[in-house]
Amino acid sequence: MTCRALWILLACLALAPPGRAAEGAPPAPGGDPIASKLFPPELVMANQAELGLDDRQRDAILKELERAQSQFPRLQWQLQAAAQQLAKLLDAPQVDEARALAQASELMKLETEIKKTHLTLLIRIRNVLTEAQRAKLQALRRPGN
């Protein structure tokens, strides 16, 4: 696998949302039980009038979006560097297993940090919403809506 192909694969895995429901799609039967309880910012923003978001809620969601988005470029930069380092180690005729695994561990730590940042954002958005607003968003996810 080339360095570029490895990086693209790792970046896609790291930046993928926690589950299908995070994209606004309904969870498949037996699907992701966590993502089905969270709401992506795009879904909330697209339906803010229908949800009746007040200024306080809108401001809180925007603040959380800005906080998360300020962290992603640094994390993505570090992720790319770590993936390139791992790819370089894997290009050797004889791979130093210990070094490659240590570098893979660093890469996975960054992936975890990215996913944790994303999950934190989704939890904070959910906590800003009322029960009625969460129910409305669940209904909007159902097929035919």
Secondary structure, 3 states (H helix, E strand, C coil): CCHHHHHHHHHHHHHCCCCHHHHCCCCCCCCCCCHHHCCCHHHHHHCHHHHCCCHHHHHHHHHHHHHHHHHHHHHHHHHHHHHHHHHHHHHCCCCCHHHHHHHHHHHHHHHHHHHHHHHHHHHHHHHHCCHHHHHHHHHHHCCCC
